[in-house]
Amino acid sequence: MLSTGWLLLAVGLGSFVLTAVIRRYALWRSMVDIPGARSSHSVPTPRGGGVAIVCAYLLALTLLWSQGVMAASDYLALAGAGLLVAVVGFMDDHRHIPARWRLLGHFAAAGWALSCLGGLPTMVVGGLPVGPWILLPFALFYLVWLLNLYNFMDGIDGIAGVEAIVVCLAMCLVYTLGGHAQAITAPLLLAAAVAGFLIWNFPPAKIFMGDAGSGFLGIALGVLSLQSAWQGSAYFWAWLIVLGVFIVDATVTLLRRLFNGEKVYEAHRSHAYQHAARGYKGHLPVTLAVAAITVGWLVPVALCVTVLGLDGLLGVVIAYCPLILLCIKFKAGQADA
């Protein structure tokens, strides 16, 4: 079997080459995003490049499973749920699928993942143990929300890719310092697969991720976070913390639009990061800011939870409060004048 280093290199290179192939295919099939009133870009750009992430990552996971490095339950949860979400997204990239059918596919994928994982262990929430049957419906909606919010947050060049890489590498650090270095392989490989694509998507983007890629990343990160609960509740809370920028922006935006009586399923550009990109007249400053906030603020809080024993729920509250204030500052959920 390839060493981990060579496997990471192969995954990254494979994703890079496949993205180039998909870009040519997207141009041939006219799978191009045309800028409109609700767009955050100004140049027609091909979409669907996230399929390269899906293919590279699933091939790597299959190799790990076939060699006995990855448990069958973990493999089936990640690969099965991810593939279903990616197929639904790929179909939507080609021709629009009604929201109710997309949502049905998303819930099916989430249910499949939870079934393969055997549900959840008893977790500590606010210092109290909570049984798996109480947690199960929350976990189902958590997975569906995470994969959808990842799609919502993939609205400017590089942001979804940078977020995935930084979050995965952050959790590798958290696992290692917490004495669970054996858990870093899956997130490391996901970071490598995203890195190959990000070369094409970094501002100014030459291809967009598309629903197949963003939905896949959302469900993959969600499944990885639920898998971590079996290592200990603190690690699930750490995932929630390092994913904070995306979770808070998407959730605050959704709640504000609901409060304003808007149709939340319609396309818009009122996320905090979109307002910030227009305010700073570019995608790059905002994309880099997301990485800086995650590394400089969220990772230390996550380490306080896993290494120093800070209560996980309290850690989430501490991590999210400044992010909520940032969302308010950048008018999350508020339409352009």
N, C-alpha and C positions, 0 to 999 in steps of 0.2 A: 504494500500500500504506500502511496505517496506520503512523505512527511507532511506535517501540518503546514510548514512554510511553503512547500511546493504546491500543496493543495490550495492554499490561499492565493498564490500567484496564478495558478491555473484558473481559479474561479474568477478572479479579477480580470485577467486577460480574456477569458471566454466571454464575460459580460461585455467588455469593451468591443470586441470584434462583432459579437451578435448585435449590439446596439447599432453599429454601422450598417449591418445587413438590414435590420428592421427599418432604419431611416430611409434606405433606398426603396424598400417595399412600401413604406408609408407614402413616400412621394409618388410612387407609381400608382398606388391605389387612391391617391388624393385624400389620404387621411391627414388633413392639415387643419390646424386651428386658425381660423381667420379672426383677427382682432375685432372686437365689438365694444359696445358701451359698457359691458360688464367684464371685460377682459383686463388683465394687468400687463399685457404685452402689446407691442405695437407692430410686430413683424409676423406674417404668416409662418407657422412653424409646424413641422410634422409631429405627430403624437404616436404613442404606443411603444415607446422605447423601454418601458418598464417590463415588457415581456422578456427582455434579456436578463433582468434580475431574476425573474421567476425561473427561467430555464437553467441558468447557472447555479442558482441556489438549490433547486430541487435535484439536479444531477449530483451535486456535492453531498446532499443529505442521503440520497440513494446509495452512494458509494460508502458513506459511513455506516449505514444500516446493513448493507451487504457484507461488510467486514466485521460486523458485530460491535462496532464502536458506539453506535446509537441504539437505544432500546426501541423495539418495534412500536411500543405505544407512543413514544415521543415522535418517532418518524411519521407514523400514520396521522397523528394529530396535526403536525406541521404541514406535511406534504398534502394530505387529503383536504384539509380546510383551505390551505393556501391555493391549491390547484382549482378548487371549486370557485373561490372568489375571483381568481385570475381569469377563469373562463367566462364568468359572468361579466367581468369588466372588459375583456377582450371583445365580447359580443356587443357590449354597449359602445365601445370605441368605434366599431364598424357601423352599427345601426342602433339607434336609440331604443332602449328597453324600458318599458314603463316602471316607475319607481316601485310599485307593489311587487313586481316579479323580481327585481333586483334585491329587495328587502327579504323576500322569501328565500332566495339563494343564500343571502348573508346569514340568516338565522339557521338554515340547514348546515352551513359550514361551521358556525359556532357550536351547534349541537353536536356535530360530528367530532369536533376537537375535544369538547368536554367529555364525550363518551369514551374516546380513545384514552384520555388522561385518567379516566376513572373518577371524574368529578374533581373535587378539591378536598384537601385535608382540613381538619379543624384549624381555624386561624384566629389569631389574637387581634381583636378590633377594640381600640380604646382601652386596652388592658384586660379585656374580657374574652374568654374563648367562645367562638361562634361555630356551630356545627355546619358540616358540608351541605346539608339539605336546605338550610337557610340561605347559604351563600350561592347555591347553584343558579337561581334565577337572576341574581345580580351579575354573576359571571357571564351568563348568556348575553344579557344586554350590554355588559361592558365590552365584550368582544365585538358585537355589532356596532356599537357606538365608536369604538376605536378605529375600526376599519373604515367607517364612513367619515369620521373626522379627519383621518389621514388624507382622504380624497379631498375634503374641503380645504385642507391646509396646503395642498399642492397647487398653489396659485401663482407663485413667482419662481424665477429661475433658481434651481439648486436647493431650495429650502427643504423639500421632503427628503432628498438624498443626504444632505448635510445632517439633518436631524437624525435620520436612521443610523448613520455612521457614528455620530457623536454619542448617541444613546447606547448603541451596542458596545462601543469601546469603553464607555463609562461603566456599564454593567460588568464588563470583563475585569475592570479594576476592582469593582465592588466585590465580585466573586473571589478574586484572588486574595484580597486583603481579608476577606471573611473566611478563608480556608476552604473554599469550594472551587479551586482552579479547574477541576474537571468539567465544570459547567460552562466554560468560556468558548468551547469549540463552535457551537451553533451560532451564537451572536457574532463571533469573529468571522465566520464564513458569510454571514449575511452582510456584514460591513464590507467585505471584499467584493461581493457581488454588486452591491450598490456603488462602490467606488469605481468599478469599470464603467458603469452607466453614467456616473456623475461627471466624468471627463467630458461627455457630450452635452450634459445638462447644466453645467456650471455657467453662470452669467458671462456672456449672453448665450442662452441655450440654443443648441442646434437641433434638439429634439425634446419633446415633452414626455413625461412618464406615462400619462394616460391612466384610465381607470383600472386597467389590469394591474399595473405596477403599484399604484398608490393603495388600492384595496388589498393587494397581496402583502405589502409592507405592514399595513395596519393590522391585519389578522395574524401575520407572523410575529410581530412584536407582542401582540396580545397573548398568543399561545405561549411564547417564550416567558412572558411575565407570569402566566398561570402555572407553567411548569416549575418556576422558581419557588412557588409556595411550598412545594414538597421539600425544598431545602430548608425552609423556615419562613414564617410569615414576614419577617423583616425584609426578605429579598423581594417579595411582591410589592411591599410598600416602597422599596427603593426604585423599582421599575416605574411605579406611579409618579414618583417624585421626579425622576430624570426625564420622563415624558411630559413634564408639566407645561412647557411652553405651548405645545400643540393642544393638550387637553384643556387648558384654561382658555386660550384664545377661542377655540371652537365652541366650547360650552358657554362662555360669556356671550359670544356673538349669537348663538342659537337662542339663548334665553331672552336676550334683548330684542331680537326680531320677533319672537313669540309675544313678548309683552307689547310690542308695537303693532301687533295684529298682522304682520307680514306673512306671506306664504313661504315657509322655511325651505320648501323643496325647490324653489326657483333659484336660478343662478344669481349670484350677487358678488360684489367685491367690497364687503363691509367688515371683513375681519381686521383685527388690529394690525396684523402684519401687512395687509394690503394698503391700509391708510398710511402706515409708516413708509412703505415703499414709494408711495406717491409723494409723501412729505419730504423724503430724502432724495427724491428724483432718481431712484435706481434700486435694483433688486439686490445687488451685492452687499451694501451696508446692512440691510435687514437680515439677509441670510447669514452673514458672519455674526451679527448680534445674537441670533438664535443660538449659535454654537457657543458664543462667549457666555451667555446667560446660563446655559446648561452646564458648562465646565466650571465657571466661576461661582455659581450660586447653587444650582441644584445638586451637583455631584457632592459637594461638601455636606449638604443636608442629608443626602442618601447615606453617606458614610457615617454620619452621626447615628443614624438608625441601625445600620448593620454592624458597625464596629463598636460604637460607644453605648449602644443600648437605648437610644431615644425611642419613645413610643412611636410606632409607625404612623398612626393616624395623626398624632401631634406633629410629626415631621412633615406630613402632607400639608397640614394647615399652615405651618411656618413657611414651607416652600412656596405655596400658592398665593399667599396674601400679597406679596409684592407684584406677582404676575397679574393678579386681578387689578391692582392699581395701574399697572402699565396698560392693560386692556382698556381701562376707563380713560386713561390719558390719550390713547390713540383711537378712541371713539369706536371700539368694537361693537358691531351690530348697528351702527348709525350710518344711514345711507348718505351718499354725497349730496351736497346742497344743489 
